[in-house]
Amino acid sequence: MAYEHGVRISEQATSLLPTVEVSAGIPVIIGTAAVNMADPENVNKPKLCYSYAEAVEAFGHVPAELDPESGLKKFRFSISELIQSAFSLYGVCPIIAINVLDPAKHKCTVSATSVRLDPKTGQGVVEETGILPAGLTLSSESRNYSVNDDFVLSFDDDGFLVITSLKNEDGDFRCQTGTDITLFAEKLDPSKVTEEDIIGGVDTEGRKRGLELISDIFPLFRLVPGTIVAPGYSENPGVAAVMAAKCASINSVFKSVCVVDVPTDTVKQHTEVAAWKNDNNIVDPLQIACWPEIILDETIYRMSTQIACLMAQVDSENDDVPYVSPSNHNLQMTGTVLKDGTEVVLGQDNGAYLNGEGVVTALNFIGGWVAWGNRTAAYPGSTDVKDTFIPVRRMFNWIGNTFVQTFWPRIDGPLNRRQVHTIVDSANIWLNGLSAQQYILGGRIEFLEDENTTLDLMDGKVVFDVSVTPPSPNRAINFKFKYDVQYLQTLFQ
């Protein structure tokens, strides 16, 4: 050791660890996207989007289109529905999206067989969405035209393909204008995407698809999935079951919730919802079941899409802590409908019935259209408060996810009193802070001797006992009235 003469300083690691911020309500969607407008190779790849522009760049965007059956507009691509809901209706970010629509197999031939280019502008519009630029051909009676040599392709705001003729050196259009020219192209066909594509799996080369990609989100972005949705597919019991299974063990350590829809093409009365829910085993505490669908500006939205965005919005208004229920908060809607556009009229009594069966619905009673219901799908089969109230279940998830990320750096540290005290003291200070802000009613963490056996301690394993009480949603307020005869005496005063 060198000879010391003078004053020196040294530093010791802080014995308290600040908690890691965890976003509780990030919407994660597994669905279909108009990747013909973006990158056709964007298939089964999680993408993180913080803005509308980023989302459109990654996935394209096709607005809702007229549905001949209902006379209303619907989204052909489910990721477009979430993009519209998250960024335009609720103003929440980020979102994480996984497109499973593969242009190589989920496609069909374009209906249009010809297009006419305007003599003045050299432009023509093919009014179909999802058209794939690759493989598109144009030809007249005299010649065939080549993309980028004779014409270029782009898309307008409706998702329609715009064909623009280039000009010769003398200023004439290279493509024939004013008359029909022959068009051949293929387009995306979301109807060919199946429940198996959403569920996904792992192929022989280790490539993941569909819901299996949930486990890639944290390694890629260091973000824990908040709410998982698969609008248009979650009404399938098999998809809903896999969604719940993924929520229960993300990367083996994190938890999330999923929002699933009860189908409105087969379940057309509110009195039929409970039987469908039970028959199809939608009873998991990590599932939030919704019925029916909702409408805004003549456009139908799946309720799961808007509930996921609403939860993220409510979280953002409460310091990103999910202790407040989404129930009785405004949805962006003007009515409730079935899949075929039939109006559904629900009163407070109908809403209470659905809530009592573990189903979230929408209600227009006082204060406009709101989400109505605090219960997870586990209710009424389970009455455990941590599993049946949406905000309580989400708080347990959020606190647990926070602990995992905060104390992960302590893994493989020496198992001594300093290690134990650092974890206990840091966690208790954070829980006391949550309690002071009334995010929880109280919480504590303890290291108990009777829960840590000698053999476990020798093997490097410790157990911490965590007690926490998030506030339950105040779902019922009762005023008890009585007639008080004593006030008759005021007549004599």
C-alpha positions in Angstrom: 0.0 0.0 0.0 1.3 3.4 -1.0 2.4 5.8 1.8 -0.5 8.2 2.6 0.0 11.8 3.7 -3.0 14.2 3.6 -6.7 14.1 3.3 -8.5 11.7 0.9 -12.1 10.7 0.2 -13.8 7.5 -0.9 -17.4 6.7 -1.9 -19.7 3.9 -0.9 -22.6 2.6 -2.9 -25.9 4.1 -1.7 -27.8 1.6 0.6 -31.2 2.7 -0.8 -32.1 1.9 -4.4 -34.4 4.3 -6.4 -37.2 2.4 -8.1 -37.4 2.0 -11.8 -40.2 3.8 -13.6 -42.6 1.2 -15.2 -45.3 2.3 -17.7 -48.4 0.4 -16.6 -50.7 0.7 -19.6 -48.7 0.5 -22.8 -51.1 -0.9 -25.4 -49.7 -3.9 -27.3 -51.7 -5.1 -30.3 -51.3 -8.3 -32.4 -53.2 -7.7 -35.6 -53.1 -6.8 -39.2 -51.6 -3.7 -40.9 -51.5 -2.1 -44.3 -47.8 -2.9 -44.8 -48.2 -2.4 -48.5 -48.0 1.3 -47.7 -44.9 0.9 -45.6 -42.5 -2.0 -45.4 -43.9 -5.3 -46.7 -41.2 -7.2 -44.7 -42.7 -5.8 -41.5 -44.3 -9.1 -40.5 -44.1 -10.6 -37.0 -41.7 -7.9 -35.8 -42.6 -5.8 -32.7 -42.5 -2.1 -33.4 -42.5 0.7 -30.8 -44.3 3.9 -32.0 -44.3 7.1 -30.0 -46.3 9.2 -32.6 -48.9 8.9 -35.3 -46.2 9.6 -37.9 -44.0 6.8 -36.6 -46.9 4.3 -36.6 -47.9 5.2 -40.2 -44.4 4.9 -41.3 -44.1 1.4 -39.8 -47.5 0.0 -40.6 -49.3 2.3 -43.1 -52.8 3.5 -42.2 -56.1 2.9 -43.9 -59.1 4.8 -42.5 -62.3 3.0 -41.8 -64.1 1.9 -44.9 -67.8 1.5 -45.7 -69.2 -1.9 -44.8 -72.1 -2.8 -47.1 -73.6 -5.2 -44.6 -74.0 -2.6 -41.8 -74.0 0.6 -43.8 -71.4 1.9 -41.4 -67.6 2.1 -41.6 -65.2 -0.5 -40.3 -61.4 -0.9 -40.2 -60.1 -3.6 -42.5 -56.8 -3.5 -40.7 -56.9 -3.8 -36.9 -53.6 -2.0 -36.3 -55.1 1.0 -38.1 -57.9 0.9 -35.6 -55.5 1.1 -32.7 -53.4 3.9 -34.4 -56.6 5.9 -34.8 -57.8 5.3 -31.3 -54.5 5.8 -29.5 -53.1 8.9 -31.3 -56.2 10.6 -32.6 -59.0 9.8 -30.0 -57.1 9.4 -26.7 -53.7 11.0 -27.3 -51.7 8.3 -25.6 -48.3 6.9 -26.5 -46.4 4.8 -27.0 -48.0 1.8 -28.6 -46.3 -1.5 -29.6 -47.7 -3.3 -32.6 -47.1 -6.7 -34.1 -48.4 -7.2 -37.6 -49.1 -10.9 -38.6 -50.5 -10.2 -42.1 -48.0 -11.6 -44.5 -48.1 -10.2 -48.1 -46.7 -13.4 -49.4 -49.7 -15.5 -48.4 -52.5 -13.2 -47.1 -53.5 -11.7 -50.5 -55.9 -11.8 -53.4 -56.2 -10.3 -56.9 -57.3 -6.6 -57.1 -60.9 -6.3 -58.3 -60.1 -3.4 -60.7 -58.9 -4.6 -64.1 -58.3 -1.2 -65.7 -57.4 2.4 -64.7 -57.7 5.7 -66.6 -55.0 8.3 -66.2 -56.1 12.0 -66.4 -54.8 13.7 -69.5 -53.9 16.9 -67.6 -52.2 15.4 -64.6 -51.2 11.9 -65.8 -52.6 10.5 -62.6 -55.1 7.8 -61.9 -56.5 6.4 -58.7 -57.4 2.8 -58.0 -60.0 2.9 -55.3 -59.1 -0.2 -53.5 -57.0 -0.5 -50.3 -54.2 -2.8 -49.6 -52.8 -2.9 -53.2 -49.3 -4.4 -53.3 -46.9 -2.3 -55.5 -44.7 -5.4 -56.1 -45.8 -7.3 -59.2 -48.2 -4.5 -60.4 -48.4 -4.2 -64.2 -49.9 -1.7 -66.6 -50.4 -2.2 -70.3 -52.2 -0.7 -73.3 -52.9 -2.2 -76.7 -49.6 -1.0 -78.0 -47.1 -1.6 -75.1 -46.4 -2.7 -71.6 -45.4 0.0 -69.0 -42.6 -0.4 -66.4 -42.8 1.0 -62.9 -40.3 3.8 -62.2 -39.5 4.0 -65.9 -42.9 4.9 -67.2 -44.9 5.5 -64.0 -44.5 5.8 -60.3 -46.8 4.6 -57.4 -47.9 6.3 -54.2 -50.9 6.2 -51.8 -53.4 8.9 -50.9 -54.9 9.5 -47.4 -57.6 6.9 -48.0 -55.1 4.2 -48.7 -55.9 4.1 -52.4 -53.1 3.6 -54.9 -52.2 6.6 -57.0 -50.5 5.9 -60.4 -48.6 8.8 -61.9 -47.2 8.7 -65.4 -43.8 10.0 -66.0 -43.0 12.2 -69.0 -40.8 11.9 -72.1 -38.1 14.4 -72.9 -40.6 16.2 -75.1 -43.0 16.6 -72.2 -45.5 13.9 -73.2 -46.8 11.4 -70.7 -45.1 8.0 -71.1 -48.3 6.2 -70.3 -51.5 6.4 -72.3 -54.0 8.9 -70.8 -57.7 9.5 -71.3 -58.6 5.9 -72.0 -58.6 2.7 -69.9 -55.4 0.8 -69.7 -55.1 -2.7 -68.3 -54.2 -3.1 -64.7 -53.0 -6.3 -62.9 -52.1 -6.3 -59.2 -52.6 -8.1 -55.9 -53.8 -6.7 -52.6 -53.6 -7.6 -49.0 -56.5 -9.7 -47.7 -56.9 -9.4 -43.9 -59.8 -11.9 -44.0 -57.2 -14.7 -44.7 -55.4 -14.0 -41.4 -56.6 -16.8 -39.0 -56.6 -17.2 -35.2 -53.6 -19.5 -35.7 -51.7 -16.6 -37.1 -52.5 -14.5 -34.1 -51.6 -17.2 -31.6 -48.4 -17.9 -33.6 -45.6 -20.1 -32.4 -42.0 -20.8 -33.0 -40.8 -22.5 -36.3 -37.9 -25.0 -36.7 -35.4 -22.1 -37.1 -36.5 -20.5 -33.9 -38.4 -17.6 -35.5 -41.4 -16.5 -33.4 -44.8 -15.5 -34.7 -47.9 -13.8 -33.3 -48.4 -13.8 -29.5 -45.0 -15.6 -29.0 -43.4 -12.3 -29.8 -44.7 -10.8 -26.5 -41.6 -12.2 -24.9 -39.4 -10.1 -27.2 -40.8 -6.7 -26.2 -38.8 -6.2 -23.0 -35.5 -7.4 -24.5 -36.0 -5.1 -27.5 -37.4 -1.9 -25.8 -36.9 -2.3 -22.1 -40.7 -1.8 -21.7 -43.1 -4.2 -20.0 -46.3 -4.8 -22.0 -49.2 -3.1 -20.3 -52.4 -4.2 -22.0 -52.5 -6.8 -24.8 -55.3 -6.6 -27.4 -56.1 -8.5 -30.6 -59.2 -6.8 -31.9 -61.2 -8.9 -34.3 -59.6 -12.1 -33.0 -59.8 -12.0 -29.2 -63.5 -13.0 -29.4 -62.1 -16.5 -30.3 -61.8 -18.5 -27.0 -58.5 -20.0 -28.1 -56.9 -16.7 -28.8 -58.3 -15.3 -25.5 -56.9 -18.2 -23.6 -53.4 -17.8 -25.1 -53.5 -14.0 -24.4 -54.2 -14.7 -20.7 -51.4 -17.3 -20.6 -48.9 -14.8 -22.0 -50.1 -12.1 -19.6 -49.4 -14.4 -16.6 -45.7 -14.9 -17.4 -44.0 -12.5 -19.7 -40.3 -13.3 -19.8 -41.1 -15.6 -16.8 -41.2 -12.6 -14.4 -43.6 -9.9 -15.6 -47.4 -9.7 -15.7 -49.9 -7.8 -17.8 -53.6 -7.8 -18.6 -55.5 -8.4 -21.8 -58.8 -7.0 -23.1 -60.9 -9.4 -25.0 -64.2 -8.9 -26.9 -67.4 -11.0 -26.6 -68.6 -11.6 -30.2 -71.5 -9.5 -31.2 -72.5 -11.5 -34.3 -73.5 -14.5 -32.2 -74.2 -12.8 -28.8 -76.8 -10.3 -29.6 -78.6 -9.8 -26.3 -77.0 -8.7 -23.0 -78.7 -11.6 -21.3 -76.7 -14.0 -23.5 -73.3 -12.7 -22.6 -72.8 -14.5 -19.3 -73.6 -17.9 -20.8 -71.1 -17.3 -23.7 -68.4 -16.1 -21.2 -68.8 -19.2 -19.0 -69.2 -21.7 -21.9 -66.0 -20.4 -23.5 -64.0 -20.2 -20.2 -63.4 -16.4 -20.2 -62.8 -16.4 -16.5 -59.1 -15.5 -16.0 -58.2 -12.6 -13.6 -55.9 -11.2 -16.2 -58.7 -10.9 -18.8 -61.0 -8.0 -19.1 -64.1 -9.0 -21.1 -66.1 -6.4 -23.1 -69.5 -6.3 -24.9 -70.8 -4.9 -27.3 -69.1 -2.9 -30.0 -69.2 0.9 -30.1 -69.6 3.6 -32.7 -68.2 7.0 -33.3 -68.9 9.2 -36.4 -70.5 6.3 -38.2 -67.4 4.1 -37.6 -67.5 0.9 -35.6 -64.7 0.2 -33.1 -64.2 -2.9 -31.1 -64.5 -2.0 -27.4 -61.3 -3.7 -26.5 -59.4 -1.2 -28.6 -60.8 1.8 -26.9 -60.7 0.3 -23.4 -57.0 -0.4 -23.8 -56.5 3.3 -24.8 -58.7 4.6 -22.1 -56.8 2.7 -19.4 -53.6 4.3 -20.7 -55.2 7.7 -20.7 -56.5 7.3 -17.1 -53.1 6.1 -16.0 -51.4 9.1 -17.6 -53.7 11.4 -15.7 -52.6 9.8 -12.4 -48.8 9.8 -12.7 -48.8 6.6 -14.7 -50.0 4.6 -11.6 -52.9 2.3 -12.5 -54.8 2.7 -9.2 -57.8 4.4 -10.8 -60.5 2.3 -12.6 -61.3 3.1 -16.2 -65.0 2.7 -15.3 -67.1 5.9 -15.4 -64.5 7.6 -17.6 -65.4 8.9 -21.1 -65.1 6.7 -24.1 -64.9 8.2 -27.6 -68.2 7.0 -28.9 -71.8 8.0 -29.7 -73.5 4.6 -29.4 -73.4 0.8 -28.8 -73.9 -1.6 -31.7 -73.7 -5.2 -32.8 -71.3 -6.2 -35.6 -74.0 -5.8 -38.2 -74.7 -2.2 -37.0 -77.8 -2.9 -35.0 -78.2 -0.4 -32.2 -77.9 -1.8 -28.7 -79.7 0.2 -26.0 -78.4 -0.4 -22.5 -79.7 1.1 -19.3 -78.1 1.3 -15.9 -79.8 -2.0 -14.9 -78.5 -3.7 -18.0 -75.0 -2.4 -17.2 -75.1 -3.6 -13.6 -76.1 -7.0 -14.8 -73.2 -7.3 -17.2 -70.8 -5.9 -14.5 -72.1 -8.6 -12.1 -71.1 -11.2 -14.7 -67.5 -9.8 -15.0 -68.1 -7.9 -18.2 -67.2 -4.3 -19.0 -69.7 -2.4 -21.2 -70.5 1.2 -22.1 -73.2 3.4 -20.6 -74.8 6.7 -21.4 -76.5 7.7 -18.1 -74.9 10.7 -16.5 -71.9 12.5 -17.9 -72.0 11.2 -21.5 -70.8 7.8 -22.7 -68.5 6.1 -20.3 -66.9 2.7 -19.8 -69.0 0.9 -17.2 -67.5 -1.9 -15.1 -64.7 -2.6 -12.7 -64.5 -6.4 -12.7 -62.1 -8.7 -14.5 -63.4 -11.8 -16.2 -62.7 -13.8 -13.1 -65.8 -12.4 -11.4 -68.2 -13.8 -10.2 -66.5 -17.2 -10.1 -63.8 -15.6 -8.0 -64.4 -13.0 -5.4 -60.7 -12.4 -4.4 -60.3 -8.7 -4.5 -56.8 -8.8 -6.0 -58.1 -10.8 -8.9 -61.6 -9.3 -9.6 -61.2 -5.5 -9.4 -59.4 -4.2 -12.5 -57.4 -1.4 -10.8 -56.4 -3.7 -7.9 -55.3 -6.5 -10.3 -53.3 -3.9 -12.4 -51.7 -2.5 -9.2 -50.5 -5.9 -8.2 -49.0 -6.4 -11.7 -47.4 -2.9 -11.7 -45.9 -3.2 -8.2 -44.5 -6.7 -9.0 -43.1 -5.5 -12.3 -41.5 -2.6 -10.6 -39.9 -4.8 -8.0 -38.5 -7.1 -10.7 -36.8 -4.3 -12.6 -35.6 -2.4 -9.5 -34.0 -5.3 -7.7 -32.8 -7.3 -10.7 -29.3 -5.7 -10.4 -29.1 -7.2 -6.8 -29.2 -10.8 -8.2 -26.0 -12.7 -7.5 -24.9 -10.1 -5.0 -23.6 -11.6 -1.6 -26.5 -12.8 0.5 -25.7 -10.9 3.6 -27.5 -8.5 5.9 -26.5 -5.5 3.7 -28.2 -7.1 0.7 -31.4 -7.9 2.7 -31.6 -4.5 4.4 -31.0 -2.7 1.1 -34.0 -4.5 -0.5 -36.3 -4.1 2.5 -35.4 -0.5 3.2 -35.6 0.6 -0.5 -38.9 -1.2 -1.1 -40.5 0.1 2.1 -39.6 3.7 1.4 -41.1 3.4 -2.1 -44.3 1.8 -0.7 -44.5 4.5 2.0 -44.4 7.1 -0.8 -47.2 5.3 -2.7 -49.2 5.3 0.6 -48.5 9.0 1.2 -49.9 9.8 -2.2 -52.9 7.5 -1.6 -52.0 5.3 -4.5 -52.3 2.5 -2.0 -53.9 2.4 1.4 -50.7 0.9 2.9 -47.9 -1.5 2.1 -44.8 -3.1 3.6 -42.1 -5.6 2.9 -40.6 -7.9 5.4 -37.8 -10.5 5.6 -39.3 -13.3 7.8 -37.2 -16.0 9.4 -40.0 -18.6 9.1 -40.2 -18.1 5.4 -36.5 -18.5 4.7 -35.2 -22.0 5.6 -31.6 -22.8 6.3 -31.4 -24.9 3.1 -32.9 -22.2 1.0 -30.5 -19.6 2.4 -27.6 -22.0 1.8 -28.8 -22.4 -1.8 -28.9 -18.6 -2.3 -32.7 -18.2 -2.3 -34.6 -15.6 -0.2 -38.2 -14.8 0.2 -39.6 -11.3 1.0 -43.1 -11.0 2.3 -45.0 -8.1 0.6 -48.3 -6.8 1.9 -50.1 -4.2 -0.1 -53.6 -2.8 -0.2 -54.6 -0.8 -3.4 -57.9 1.0 -3.0 -60.9 -0.7 -4.3 -63.1 1.3 -6.7 -66.0 2.9 -4.9 -68.6 1.0 -7.0 -71.6 1.7 -4.8 -72.6 4.8 -2.9 -75.8 4.5 -0.8 -77.7 7.4 0.9 -80.1 6.3 3.6 -83.0 8.7 3.9 -85.5 9.0 6.8 -88.3 11.3 7.8 -87.3 13.2 11.0 -90.3 14.4 12.9 -88.2 16.7 15.1 -88.1 19.2 12.3 -91.8 19.8 12.7 -91.0 21.9 15.7 -89.7 24.5 13.3 -93.3 25.4 12.6 -93.6 26.8 16.2 -90.4 28.9 16.1 
